[in-house]
Amino acid sequence: MGVLLIALSVEKSFAMPGSILGTWVPFARIFLSTYITGLSVENTEKEKAVALGS
């Protein structure tokens, strides 16, 4: 589904693997969203630990 979505919305063709925009930008977005989610979960767990310790 990702290939279809990116190919049609960003590239306007199915030559997606041949370009930086069609290949690396989605990978970078996936990495960043995963990283930000991890930071958020880590901060939430720290806040819970501090609240329980008080």
mmCIF file of the N, C-alpha and C atoms, coordinates in Angstrom:
data_MODEL
# 
_entry.id   MODEL 
# 
loop_
_atom_site.group_PDB 
_atom_site.id 
_atom_site.type_symbol 
_atom_site.label_atom_id 
_atom_site.label_alt_id 
_atom_site.label_comp_id 
_atom_site.label_asym_id 
_atom_site.label_entity_id 
_atom_site.label_seq_id 
_atom_site.pdbx_PDB_ins_code 
_atom_site.Cartn_x 
_atom_site.Cartn_y 
_atom_site.Cartn_z 
_atom_site.occupancy 
_atom_site.B_iso_or_equiv 
_atom_site.pdbx_formal_charge 
_atom_site.auth_seq_id 
_atom_site.auth_comp_id 
_atom_site.auth_asym_id 
_atom_site.auth_atom_id 
_atom_site.pdbx_PDB_model_num 
ATOM 1   N N  . MET A 1 1  ? 0.817  -1.186 0.000   1.00 0.00 ? 1  MET A N  1 
ATOM 2   C CA . MET A 1 1  ? 0.000  0.000  0.000   1.00 0.00 ? 1  MET A CA 1 
ATOM 3   C C  . MET A 1 1  ? 0.866  1.256  0.000   1.00 0.00 ? 1  MET A C  1 
ATOM 4   N N  . GLY A 1 2  ? 1.967  1.250  0.730   1.00 0.00 ? 2  GLY A N  1 
ATOM 5   C CA . GLY A 1 2  ? 2.838  2.414  0.787   1.00 0.00 ? 2  GLY A CA 1 
ATOM 6   C C  . GLY A 1 2  ? 3.409  2.767  -0.570  1.00 0.00 ? 2  GLY A C  1 
ATOM 7   N N  . VAL A 1 3  ? 3.795  1.742  -1.311  1.00 0.00 ? 3  VAL A N  1 
ATOM 8   C CA . VAL A 1 3  ? 4.335  1.971  -2.648  1.00 0.00 ? 3  VAL A CA 1 
ATOM 9   C C  . VAL A 1 3  ? 3.290  2.648  -3.525  1.00 0.00 ? 3  VAL A C  1 
ATOM 10  N N  . LEU A 1 4  ? 2.095  2.159  -3.464  1.00 0.00 ? 4  LEU A N  1 
ATOM 11  C CA . LEU A 1 4  ? 1.022  2.727  -4.277  1.00 0.00 ? 4  LEU A CA 1 
ATOM 12  C C  . LEU A 1 4  ? 0.730  4.161  -3.862  1.00 0.00 ? 4  LEU A C  1 
ATOM 13  N N  . LEU A 1 5  ? 0.643  4.404  -2.572  1.00 0.00 ? 5  LEU A N  1 
ATOM 14  C CA . LEU A 1 5  ? 0.338  5.742  -2.074  1.00 0.00 ? 5  LEU A CA 1 
ATOM 15  C C  . LEU A 1 5  ? 1.416  6.747  -2.459  1.00 0.00 ? 5  LEU A C  1 
ATOM 16  N N  . ILE A 1 6  ? 2.662  6.411  -2.207  1.00 0.00 ? 6  ILE A N  1 
ATOM 17  C CA . ILE A 1 6  ? 3.757  7.326  -2.525  1.00 0.00 ? 6  ILE A CA 1 
ATOM 18  C C  . ILE A 1 6  ? 3.913  7.472  -4.031  1.00 0.00 ? 6  ILE A C  1 
ATOM 19  N N  . ALA A 1 7  ? 3.812  6.374  -4.746  1.00 0.00 ? 7  ALA A N  1 
ATOM 20  C CA . ALA A 1 7  ? 3.982  6.433  -6.193  1.00 0.00 ? 7  ALA A CA 1 
ATOM 21  C C  . ALA A 1 7  ? 2.944  7.339  -6.837  1.00 0.00 ? 7  ALA A C  1 
ATOM 22  N N  . LEU A 1 8  ? 1.719  7.265  -6.391  1.00 0.00 ? 8  LEU A N  1 
ATOM 23  C CA . LEU A 1 8  ? 0.674  8.072  -7.009  1.00 0.00 ? 8  LEU A CA 1 
ATOM 24  C C  . LEU A 1 8  ? 0.629  9.504  -6.483  1.00 0.00 ? 8  LEU A C  1 
ATOM 25  N N  . SER A 1 9  ? 0.868  9.699  -5.200  1.00 0.00 ? 9  SER A N  1 
ATOM 26  C CA . SER A 1 9  ? 0.713  11.038 -4.645  1.00 0.00 ? 9  SER A CA 1 
ATOM 27  C C  . SER A 1 9  ? 1.966  11.906 -4.780  1.00 0.00 ? 9  SER A C  1 
ATOM 28  N N  . VAL A 1 10 ? 3.140  11.330 -4.653  1.00 0.00 ? 10 VAL A N  1 
ATOM 29  C CA . VAL A 1 10 ? 4.365  12.120 -4.690  1.00 0.00 ? 10 VAL A CA 1 
ATOM 30  C C  . VAL A 1 10 ? 5.021  12.075 -6.061  1.00 0.00 ? 10 VAL A C  1 
ATOM 31  N N  . GLU A 1 11 ? 5.223  10.900 -6.556  1.00 0.00 ? 11 GLU A N  1 
ATOM 32  C CA . GLU A 1 11 ? 5.970  10.738 -7.797  1.00 0.00 ? 11 GLU A CA 1 
ATOM 33  C C  . GLU A 1 11 ? 5.122  10.879 -9.061  1.00 0.00 ? 11 GLU A C  1 
ATOM 34  N N  . LYS A 1 12 ? 3.871  10.598 -8.963  1.00 0.00 ? 12 LYS A N  1 
ATOM 35  C CA . LYS A 1 12 ? 2.960  10.591 -10.117 1.00 0.00 ? 12 LYS A CA 1 
ATOM 36  C C  . LYS A 1 12 ? 3.354  9.544  -11.159 1.00 0.00 ? 12 LYS A C  1 
ATOM 37  N N  . SER A 1 13 ? 4.141  8.544  -10.708 1.00 0.00 ? 13 SER A N  1 
ATOM 38  C CA . SER A 1 13 ? 4.509  7.422  -11.580 1.00 0.00 ? 13 SER A CA 1 
ATOM 39  C C  . SER A 1 13 ? 4.939  6.261  -10.704 1.00 0.00 ? 13 SER A C  1 
ATOM 40  N N  . PHE A 1 14 ? 5.182  5.121  -11.330 1.00 0.00 ? 14 PHE A N  1 
ATOM 41  C CA . PHE A 1 14 ? 5.619  3.943  -10.578 1.00 0.00 ? 14 PHE A CA 1 
ATOM 42  C C  . PHE A 1 14 ? 7.131  3.746  -10.677 1.00 0.00 ? 14 PHE A C  1 
ATOM 43  N N  . ALA A 1 15 ? 7.867  4.797  -10.974 1.00 0.00 ? 15 ALA A N  1 
ATOM 44  C CA . ALA A 1 15 ? 9.327  4.735  -11.022 1.00 0.00 ? 15 ALA A CA 1 
ATOM 45  C C  . ALA A 1 15 ? 9.910  5.103  -9.660  1.00 0.00 ? 15 ALA A C  1 
ATOM 46  N N  . MET A 1 16 ? 9.210  4.744  -8.622  1.00 0.00 ? 16 MET A N  1 
ATOM 47  C CA . MET A 1 16 ? 9.559  5.138  -7.261  1.00 0.00 ? 16 MET A CA 1 
ATOM 48  C C  . MET A 1 16 ? 10.966 4.724  -6.829  1.00 0.00 ? 16 MET A C  1 
ATOM 49  N N  . PRO A 1 17 ? 11.391 3.489  -7.020  1.00 0.00 ? 17 PRO A N  1 
ATOM 50  C CA . PRO A 1 17 ? 12.707 3.105  -6.517  1.00 0.00 ? 17 PRO A CA 1 
ATOM 51  C C  . PRO A 1 17 ? 13.872 3.828  -7.187  1.00 0.00 ? 17 PRO A C  1 
ATOM 52  N N  . GLY A 1 18 ? 13.637 4.475  -8.288  1.00 0.00 ? 18 GLY A N  1 
ATOM 53  C CA . GLY A 1 18 ? 14.715 5.149  -9.003  1.00 0.00 ? 18 GLY A CA 1 
ATOM 54  C C  . GLY A 1 18 ? 14.988 6.561  -8.534  1.00 0.00 ? 18 GLY A C  1 
ATOM 55  N N  . SER A 1 19 ? 14.264 7.054  -7.546  1.00 0.00 ? 19 SER A N  1 
ATOM 56  C CA . SER A 1 19 ? 14.476 8.435  -7.125  1.00 0.00 ? 19 SER A CA 1 
ATOM 57  C C  . SER A 1 19 ? 14.677 8.526  -5.619  1.00 0.00 ? 19 SER A C  1 
ATOM 58  N N  . ILE A 1 20 ? 15.369 9.560  -5.211  1.00 0.00 ? 20 ILE A N  1 
ATOM 59  C CA . ILE A 1 20 ? 15.603 9.786  -3.780  1.00 0.00 ? 20 ILE A CA 1 
ATOM 60  C C  . ILE A 1 20 ? 14.298 10.164 -3.097  1.00 0.00 ? 20 ILE A C  1 
ATOM 61  N N  . LEU A 1 21 ? 13.523 11.010 -3.725  1.00 0.00 ? 21 LEU A N  1 
ATOM 62  C CA . LEU A 1 21 ? 12.270 11.463 -3.137  1.00 0.00 ? 21 LEU A CA 1 
ATOM 63  C C  . LEU A 1 21 ? 11.319 10.302 -2.875  1.00 0.00 ? 21 LEU A C  1 
ATOM 64  N N  . GLY A 1 22 ? 11.215 9.390  -3.819  1.00 0.00 ? 22 GLY A N  1 
ATOM 65  C CA . GLY A 1 22 ? 10.280 8.288  -3.687  1.00 0.00 ? 22 GLY A CA 1 
ATOM 66  C C  . GLY A 1 22 ? 10.751 7.169  -2.784  1.00 0.00 ? 22 GLY A C  1 
ATOM 67  N N  . THR A 1 23 ? 12.053 7.084  -2.532  1.00 0.00 ? 23 THR A N  1 
ATOM 68  C CA . THR A 1 23 ? 12.584 5.981  -1.741  1.00 0.00 ? 23 THR A CA 1 
ATOM 69  C C  . THR A 1 23 ? 13.013 6.411  -0.347  1.00 0.00 ? 23 THR A C  1 
ATOM 70  N N  . TRP A 1 24 ? 13.878 7.393  -0.252  1.00 0.00 ? 24 TRP A N  1 
ATOM 71  C CA . TRP A 1 24 ? 14.492 7.732  1.030   1.00 0.00 ? 24 TRP A CA 1 
ATOM 72  C C  . TRP A 1 24 ? 13.642 8.642  1.898   1.00 0.00 ? 24 TRP A C  1 
ATOM 73  N N  . VAL A 1 25 ? 12.838 9.484  1.306   1.00 0.00 ? 25 VAL A N  1 
ATOM 74  C CA . VAL A 1 25 ? 11.986 10.359 2.112   1.00 0.00 ? 25 VAL A CA 1 
ATOM 75  C C  . VAL A 1 25 ? 10.981 9.542  2.937   1.00 0.00 ? 25 VAL A C  1 
ATOM 76  N N  . PRO A 1 26 ? 10.299 8.560  2.360   1.00 0.00 ? 26 PRO A N  1 
ATOM 77  C CA . PRO A 1 26 ? 9.409  7.744  3.201   1.00 0.00 ? 26 PRO A CA 1 
ATOM 78  C C  . PRO A 1 26 ? 10.154 6.987  4.301   1.00 0.00 ? 26 PRO A C  1 
ATOM 79  N N  . PHE A 1 27 ? 11.346 6.473  3.996   1.00 0.00 ? 27 PHE A N  1 
ATOM 80  C CA . PHE A 1 27 ? 12.129 5.790  5.022   1.00 0.00 ? 27 PHE A CA 1 
ATOM 81  C C  . PHE A 1 27 ? 12.506 6.747  6.145   1.00 0.00 ? 27 PHE A C  1 
ATOM 82  N N  . ALA A 1 28 ? 12.894 7.960  5.797   1.00 0.00 ? 28 ALA A N  1 
ATOM 83  C CA . ALA A 1 28 ? 13.258 8.958  6.806   1.00 0.00 ? 28 ALA A CA 1 
ATOM 84  C C  . ALA A 1 28 ? 12.046 9.321  7.666   1.00 0.00 ? 28 ALA A C  1 
ATOM 85  N N  . ARG A 1 29 ? 10.882 9.445  7.057   1.00 0.00 ? 29 ARG A N  1 
ATOM 86  C CA . ARG A 1 29 ? 9.674  9.771  7.811   1.00 0.00 ? 29 ARG A CA 1 
ATOM 87  C C  . ARG A 1 29 ? 9.295  8.642  8.765   1.00 0.00 ? 29 ARG A C  1 
ATOM 88  N N  . ILE A 1 30 ? 9.449  7.407  8.327   1.00 0.00 ? 30 ILE A N  1 
ATOM 89  C CA . ILE A 1 30 ? 9.170  6.260  9.192   1.00 0.00 ? 30 ILE A CA 1 
ATOM 90  C C  . ILE A 1 30 ? 10.138 6.260  10.373  1.00 0.00 ? 30 ILE A C  1 
ATOM 91  N N  . PHE A 1 31 ? 11.419 6.482  10.101  1.00 0.00 ? 31 PHE A N  1 
ATOM 92  C CA . PHE A 1 31 ? 12.417 6.519  11.164  1.00 0.00 ? 31 PHE A CA 1 
ATOM 93  C C  . PHE A 1 31 ? 12.105 7.621  12.166  1.00 0.00 ? 31 PHE A C  1 
ATOM 94  N N  . LEU A 1 32 ? 11.832 8.839  11.671  1.00 0.00 ? 32 LEU A N  1 
ATOM 95  C CA . LEU A 1 32 ? 11.561 9.959  12.565  1.00 0.00 ? 32 LEU A CA 1 
ATOM 96  C C  . LEU A 1 32 ? 10.315 9.740  13.412  1.00 0.00 ? 32 LEU A C  1 
ATOM 97  N N  . SER A 1 33 ? 9.263  9.213  12.808  1.00 0.00 ? 33 SER A N  1 
ATOM 98  C CA . SER A 1 33 ? 8.037  8.994  13.585  1.00 0.00 ? 33 SER A CA 1 
ATOM 99  C C  . SER A 1 33 ? 8.256  7.916  14.655  1.00 0.00 ? 33 SER A C  1 
ATOM 100 N N  . THR A 1 34 ? 9.031  6.891  14.338  1.00 0.00 ? 34 THR A N  1 
ATOM 101 C CA . THR A 1 34 ? 9.346  5.853  15.318  1.00 0.00 ? 34 THR A CA 1 
ATOM 102 C C  . THR A 1 34 ? 10.206 6.417  16.443  1.00 0.00 ? 34 THR A C  1 
ATOM 103 N N  . TYR A 1 35 ? 11.179 7.235  16.094  1.00 0.00 ? 35 TYR A N  1 
ATOM 104 C CA . TYR A 1 35 ? 12.063 7.845  17.085  1.00 0.00 ? 35 TYR A CA 1 
ATOM 105 C C  . TYR A 1 35 ? 11.284 8.769  18.022  1.00 0.00 ? 35 TYR A C  1 
ATOM 106 N N  . ILE A 1 36 ? 10.428 9.602  17.461  1.00 0.00 ? 36 ILE A N  1 
ATOM 107 C CA . ILE A 1 36 ? 9.632  10.525 18.274  1.00 0.00 ? 36 ILE A CA 1 
ATOM 108 C C  . ILE A 1 36 ? 8.669  9.766  19.184  1.00 0.00 ? 36 ILE A C  1 
ATOM 109 N N  . THR A 1 37 ? 8.077  8.685  18.671  1.00 0.00 ? 37 THR A N  1 
ATOM 110 C CA . THR A 1 37 ? 7.199  7.862  19.498  1.00 0.00 ? 37 THR A CA 1 
ATOM 111 C C  . THR A 1 37 ? 7.975  7.252  20.656  1.00 0.00 ? 37 THR A C  1 
ATOM 112 N N  . GLY A 1 38 ? 9.167  6.771  20.387  1.00 0.00 ? 38 GLY A N  1 
ATOM 113 C CA . GLY A 1 38 ? 10.008 6.202  21.439  1.00 0.00 ? 38 GLY A CA 1 
ATOM 114 C C  . GLY A 1 38 ? 10.355 7.222  22.509  1.00 0.00 ? 38 GLY A C  1 
ATOM 115 N N  . LEU A 1 39 ? 10.692 8.435  22.102  1.00 0.00 ? 39 LEU A N  1 
ATOM 116 C CA . LEU A 1 39 ? 10.979 9.494  23.076  1.00 0.00 ? 39 LEU A CA 1 
ATOM 117 C C  . LEU A 1 39 ? 9.750  9.804  23.918  1.00 0.00 ? 39 LEU A C  1 
ATOM 118 N N  . SER A 1 40 ? 8.611  9.843  23.290  1.00 0.00 ? 40 SER A N  1 
ATOM 119 C CA . SER A 1 40 ? 7.367  10.136 24.006  1.00 0.00 ? 40 SER A CA 1 
ATOM 120 C C  . SER A 1 40 ? 7.052  9.056  25.036  1.00 0.00 ? 40 SER A C  1 
ATOM 121 N N  . VAL A 1 41 ? 7.192  7.806  24.653  1.00 0.00 ? 41 VAL A N  1 
ATOM 122 C CA . VAL A 1 41 ? 6.925  6.695  25.572  1.00 0.00 ? 41 VAL A CA 1 
ATOM 123 C C  . VAL A 1 41 ? 7.928  6.709  26.721  1.00 0.00 ? 41 VAL A C  1 
ATOM 124 N N  . GLU A 1 42 ? 9.173  6.979  26.412  1.00 0.00 ? 42 GLU A N  1 
ATOM 125 C CA . GLU A 1 42 ? 10.208 7.025  27.447  1.00 0.00 ? 42 GLU A CA 1 
ATOM 126 C C  . GLU A 1 42 ? 9.915  8.137  28.449  1.00 0.00 ? 42 GLU A C  1 
ATOM 127 N N  . ASN A 1 43 ? 9.534  9.309  27.983  1.00 0.00 ? 43 ASN A N  1 
ATOM 128 C CA . ASN A 1 43 ? 9.223  10.423 28.882  1.00 0.00 ? 43 ASN A CA 1 
ATOM 129 C C  . ASN A 1 43 ? 7.987  10.128 29.723  1.00 0.00 ? 43 ASN A C  1 
ATOM 130 N N  . THR A 1 44 ? 6.998  9.481  29.143  1.00 0.00 ? 44 THR A N  1 
ATOM 131 C CA . THR A 1 44 ? 5.788  9.133  29.880  1.00 0.00 ? 44 THR A CA 1 
ATOM 132 C C  . THR A 1 44 ? 6.112  8.159  31.010  1.00 0.00 ? 44 THR A C  1 
ATOM 133 N N  . GLU A 1 45 ? 6.957  7.172  30.732  1.00 0.00 ? 45 GLU A N  1 
ATOM 134 C CA . GLU A 1 45 ? 7.339  6.208  31.755  1.00 0.00 ? 45 GLU A CA 1 
ATOM 135 C C  . GLU A 1 45 ? 8.156  6.860  32.868  1.00 0.00 ? 45 GLU A C  1 
ATOM 136 N N  . LYS A 1 46 ? 8.999  7.826  32.529  1.00 0.00 ? 46 LYS A N  1 
ATOM 137 C CA . LYS A 1 46 ? 9.764  8.536  33.548  1.00 0.00 ? 46 LYS A CA 1 
ATOM 138 C C  . LYS A 1 46 ? 8.833  9.347  34.443  1.00 0.00 ? 46 LYS A C  1 
ATOM 139 N N  . GLU A 1 47 ? 7.839  9.994  33.842  1.00 0.00 ? 47 GLU A N  1 
ATOM 140 C CA . GLU A 1 47 ? 6.882  10.772 34.626  1.00 0.00 ? 47 GLU A CA 1 
ATOM 141 C C  . GLU A 1 47 ? 6.086  9.876  35.569  1.00 0.00 ? 47 GLU A C  1 
ATOM 142 N N  . LYS A 1 48 ? 5.715  8.687  35.116  1.00 0.00 ? 48 LYS A N  1 
ATOM 143 C CA . LYS A 1 48 ? 4.993  7.751  35.978  1.00 0.00 ? 48 LYS A CA 1 
ATOM 144 C C  . LYS A 1 48 ? 5.859  7.306  37.140  1.00 0.00 ? 48 LYS A C  1 
ATOM 145 N N  . ALA A 1 49 ? 7.144  7.057  36.876  1.00 0.00 ? 49 ALA A N  1 
ATOM 146 C CA . ALA A 1 49 ? 8.062  6.614  37.934  1.00 0.00 ? 49 ALA A CA 1 
ATOM 147 C C  . ALA A 1 49 ? 8.246  7.719  38.974  1.00 0.00 ? 49 ALA A C  1 
ATOM 148 N N  . VAL A 1 50 ? 8.324  8.964  38.527  1.00 0.00 ? 50 VAL A N  1 
ATOM 149 C CA . VAL A 1 50 ? 8.484  10.068 39.461  1.00 0.00 ? 50 VAL A CA 1 
ATOM 150 C C  . VAL A 1 50 ? 7.215  10.239 40.283  1.00 0.00 ? 50 VAL A C  1 
ATOM 151 N N  . ALA A 1 51 ? 6.059  10.105 39.658  1.00 0.00 ? 51 ALA A N  1 
ATOM 152 C CA . ALA A 1 51 ? 4.777  10.256 40.363  1.00 0.00 ? 51 ALA A CA 1 
ATOM 153 C C  . ALA A 1 51 ? 4.593  9.146  41.412  1.00 0.00 ? 51 ALA A C  1 
ATOM 154 N N  . LEU A 1 52 ? 5.033  7.936  41.097  1.00 0.00 ? 52 LEU A N  1 
ATOM 155 C CA . LEU A 1 52 ? 4.897  6.837  42.051  1.00 0.00 ? 52 LEU A CA 1 
ATOM 156 C C  . LEU A 1 52 ? 5.874  6.975  43.209  1.00 0.00 ? 52 LEU A C  1 
ATOM 157 N N  . GLY A 1 53 ? 7.024  7.590  42.944  1.00 0.00 ? 53 GLY A N  1 
ATOM 158 C CA . GLY A 1 53 ? 8.029  7.738  43.990  1.00 0.00 ? 53 GLY A CA 1 
ATOM 159 C C  . GLY A 1 53 ? 7.712  8.862  44.960  1.00 0.00 ? 53 GLY A C  1 
ATOM 160 N N  . SER A 1 54 ? 6.810  9.732  44.605  1.00 0.00 ? 54 SER A N  1 
ATOM 161 C CA . SER A 1 54 ? 6.510  10.894 45.484  1.00 0.00 ? 54 SER A CA 1 
ATOM 162 C C  . SER A 1 54 ? 5.586  10.541 46.609  1.00 0.00 ? 54 SER A C  1 
# 
